[in-house]
Structure formats: C-alpha cells, structure tokens
C-alpha cells in the first residue's frame, strides 16, 4: 500500500501555538498551569518573595559598617580642607607682615604697643584698608577652631602673636630684653624655624578679655590646658614664621623651648 501521510501535530483548541511541549501552556480547573521550563513564566513580588526581617537587619548592618568605615575618612578629608584654609589665612597674614616690615625699616609689628594698638590692628589696616578699629573674622579666624567666645559667638580672631615682638605689659626676668624690644626681621636668627603667628585661642581664661598673644609657656605637654589653646588640627598647630613661610608642627615645649620661641636668643 501507499505510505500513510503523517498527521500534523495538534494538541487541541487550548494550544496557542505549535511549539515544543517544553513550552506548552496547559489549563486546568484551578487556573492556568505553566510548564516548569516555559519561557513565558512570570515572577511577581508575592508575599512568598518579600524580604524577611533577618534579611533587612543584615542589609542595615552592612550599611552601618560601611558608614563606620567611610565617615572617619570623610571627616579627615574635611579637616584637611579646613587646615588648608588656615594655612592660606596665615600666608595672607604673612604678606601683611612683609608689607609692614618693608614700610618700617624691617621692624616687625609689635605684639601690643598699647591696649588699643595690637598686632591685629596693624595687620587689618593693611588687609582691609579703611576699617575703623578691628573688625576681625575673615583671615583672622581659623575654620578648625572648636571654641566660641563667652557670649557664644564666633571669636573675632583665633591666631596668636609672639610676645617677643614688643609686649608693652611684658614682665619678669630680663623683661626689657625679652618682651620690650622692637624686633627687626633681618636680626632674627634661624627665622624660618621660629613662630611669629600660630593657631591660638585662650579658651580656658575665665573672663571675657581673651588676649591673642602667646609666649614660651604656651608650648607645654600634650595633656596640658596650654596645649588645647594651640592645637586643633589633629593635635597639631599651623605656624607662620617671621619671614613668611608656614608649616605644621606639634606645639610641645620639648620642640619649642624658650630660646626658640623668644627672639632675643639664637640657639636652642
């Protein structure tokens, strides 16, 4: 007999297309049932696929760990930015000091000539010509200083000037030589290593009159009150020298003995 023609593959009226049985859809009494390997299988966020409490807690813990790792790095980067701004302030003050010495036969500004005429008065007249008195703020304030004035406001200045550059009320042994002498920048030995203006705020003084001058006694040990007056850049201090260079160092008495701080000496 003749060869029978193979019938075409048909699976009934429920078949939507002629495909491999692996991709068939079947319908049952409980609704549509999909083949395990069907490419048309759908996934939904049913309660069976929601996050469990433990999974959420794990995610929160991971976020907390990452925050603990990143925040110190961010704070350190922020402090480096403030320290750079402080260095820029000191360089501007150094430019004003250089302008003053050029106009005054190499003499440095006095630390305190009278109660009304201190170092910051002379420098502000150069930085902000036309000011009446001392306005403060601006380059006279370090952005890293953590302290406030007794009235709760930002201090007008957070830098201190060396009392070795003529301090009218300077007292003690050899006061004339140590404090009551005008200094020529050209006569200061090892001028690139000595502090002229530094980070300084006398926050632990009881009254509201907080002077902005420092002496050898403000360079002490790390656990002293003096150390907190001058160290807030990760326990270091930015220092401007009489000749205008700025550097960062620890303000310790072991590093800055009296002979280094006071300009009448040349060895230490």
MIKE-531124 format. One line per 8 residues: number of its first residue (from 1); for each residue x, z, y of C-alpha. Coordinates in steps of 0.001 Angstrom, whole numbers. Layout:
<recs>
NUM	X:Z:Y | ... .
</recs>
This chain:
<recs>
1	0:0:0 | 888:-228:3589 | 2789:2591:5279 | 439:5035:6964 | 825:5431:10669 | 1933:8986:11551 | -712:10578:13707 | 295:11661:17222 .
9	958:15335:17669 | -2150:17050:19053 | -2868:20747:19271 | -6324:20827:20645 | -8055:20957:24002 | -6135:24073:25170 | -2816:22261:25292 | -1850:21398:28863 .
17	996:19061:27957 | 2771:17554:24970 | 5883:19741:24682 | 7861:21597:22072 | 5949:24518:20541 | 8509:26828:22130 | 6870:26147:25470 | 3240:26287:24437 .
25	616:28410:26098 | -1989:29929:23934 | -5196:31555:24956 | -6737:34446:23164 | -9634:36765:23570 | -7581:39220:25627 | -6461:36522:28042 | -3570:34138:28222 .
33	-635:34942:25940 | 2700:33274:26711 | 5336:32310:24215 | 8448:34533:24316 | 10673:31601:25266 | 8342:29955:27751 | 9939:28781:30991 | 6629:29448:32668 .
41	6754:33181:32019 | 6079:35205:35157 | 7520:38592:36162 | 5800:40970:38582 | 6597:44351:40094 | 4114:46184:37949 | 4411:49982:37553 | 6460:49332:34437 .
49	9199:47715:36603 | 9285:50244:39527 | 12358:52372:40320 | 12417:55749:38662 | 13224:58933:40574 | 16617:59142:38880 | 17478:55573:39925 | 16546:56341:43550 .
57	18631:59503:43506 | 21614:57538:42158 | 21271:55000:44997 | 21056:57788:47590 | 24124:59475:46104 | 26095:56232:46254 | 25127:55733:49928 | 26175:59322:50709 .
65	29546:58802:49022 | 30160:55568:50942 | 29199:57278:54209 | 31609:60115:53445 | 34379:57581:52927 | 33621:55389:55955 | 32700:57940:58650 | 36160:59560:58901 .
73	37685:56097:59230 | 35185:55203:61967 | 35850:58474:63806 | 39583:57878:63563 | 39172:54359:64955 | 37026:55718:67794 | 39675:58318:68649 | 42405:55665:68642 .
81	40350:53748:71189 | 39975:56833:73402 | 43690:57600:73079 | 44499:54053:74199 | 42206:54525:77207 | 44018:57790:78011 | 47389:56029:77876 | 46034:53398:80259 .
89	44927:56181:82646 | 48405:57703:82597 | 50025:54329:83257 | 47818:53884:86315 | 48777:57370:87499 | 52403:56412:86843 | 52008:53333:89051 | 50654:55567:91819 .
97	53620:57940:91383 | 56015:54974:91659 | 54242:53799:94834 | 54592:57291:96308 | 58296:57610:95458 | 59009:54157:96914 | 57414:55230:100190 | 59050:58680:100267 .
105	62764:58154:99620 | 62440:58631:95840 | 60752:62029:96139 | 58018:62747:93582 | 54612:64027:94761 | 54549:67828:94957 | 52600:69693:92326 | 50985:71844:95037 .
113	52119:71635:98617 | 49284:73824:99922 | 45982:74941:98460 | 44384:71771:99856 | 47153:69308:99039 | 47991:68990:95363 | 49343:66135:93284 | 45951:64605:92518 .
121	45108:64439:96225 | 48167:62282:96931 | 47621:60002:93952 | 43932:59441:94613 | 44749:58345:98167 | 46861:55619:96582 | 44487:54685:93735 | 41289:54894:95826 .
129	42220:54348:99487 | 39717:55694:101972 | 38493:58580:99823 | 37750:61803:101644 | 39262:64693:99720 | 39429:64455:95939 | 36566:62716:94141 | 38085:62976:90666 .
137	36785:61344:87471 | 37963:57855:86583 | 41648:57710:85676 | 41942:61462:86218 | 39842:62219:83116 | 40921:61721:79522 | 37975:60407:77429 | 39078:62551:74467 .
145	38957:65887:76309 | 36401:68030:74431 | 35842:70600:77198 | 33485:70988:80145 | 33640:72810:83449 | 31999:76255:83578 | 28888:74662:85142 | 28512:72443:82074 .
153	29568:69263:83842 | 32395:66889:83019 | 35677:68060:84592 | 36936:66147:87604 | 40408:65931:86076 | 41857:66674:82664 | 45530:65971:83335 | 48138:68458:84458 .
161	51200:68031:86676 | 54575:69651:86220 | 55005:72777:88393 | 58717:71985:88576 | 57868:69418:91284 | 57383:71905:94119 | 54760:74519:93417 | 54003:76451:96604 .
169	52924:79637:94818 | 55610:79422:92119 | 57149:82801:91390 | 59509:84534:89014 | 63249:84460:88465 | 65005:81706:90416 | 61660:80554:91809 | 63273:78590:94661 .
177	65324:76512:92263 | 62692:76190:89520 | 59488:75659:91498 | 60024:75442:95257 | 62241:72391:95340 | 61157:68827:96046 | 62426:66523:93313 | 63938:63086:93620 .
185	63162:60909:90625 | 66690:59499:90779 | 68175:63001:90358 | 66284:63995:87208 | 68470:63868:84102 | 67004:62230:80970 | 63905:61346:82950 | 62414:59218:80151 .
193	62093:62322:77936 | 60525:64807:80345 | 56834:65494:81003 | 55503:64844:84505 | 51762:64404:83825 | 50172:65323:80493 | 46782:65910:78877 | 45857:69326:80244 .
201	42719:71380:80827 | 42783:75141:81350 | 39518:75665:79457 | 40219:79274:78488 | 40558:80518:82074 | 37743:82947:82871 | 36934:81918:86466 | 35802:78542:87793 .
209	39109:77789:89533 | 40932:75902:86811 | 44223:74575:88159 | 45699:71313:86878 | 49363:72296:86688 | 51428:73092:83646 | 54698:74873:83035 | 57022:75627:80166 .
217	54683:78393:79000 | 52006:75848:78134 | 54216:74463:75363 | 53749:77058:72663 | 52876:77307:68978 | 50151:75298:67298 | 47842:78297:66812 | 48021:79449:70449 .
225	45466:79128:73257 | 48038:77173:75251 | 48193:74521:72555 | 44434:73867:72828 | 44822:73183:76567 | 47065:70213:75973 | 46273:68803:72517 | 43159:66864:71657 .
233	44437:63526:70310 | 44541:64718:66702 | 46603:67710:67878 | 48955:65594:69967 | 49405:65025:73695 | 49890:61881:75779 | 52774:62306:78206 | 53773:60414:81373 .
241	57413:60782:82409 | 58823:60746:85986 | 59946:57131:85564 | 56601:55838:84299 | 56863:55487:80521 | 54086:57017:78399 | 54443:58387:74893 | 52606:60634:72449 .
249	54020:63881:71055 | 53157:67385:69861 | 53224:69822:72757 | 55152:72551:70963 | 57587:74974:72511 | 60106:74112:69828 | 60091:70490:71027 | 59697:71230:74751 .
257	61816:74249:75658 | 62021:75437:79257 | 65106:73346:80017 | 63273:70169:79034 | 60110:70958:80986 | 61736:72191:84200 | 63612:69523:86152 | 66384:71751:87502 .
265	68090:71639:84074 | 69754:68725:82367 | 70474:69997:78856 | 68338:71314:76024 .
</recs>
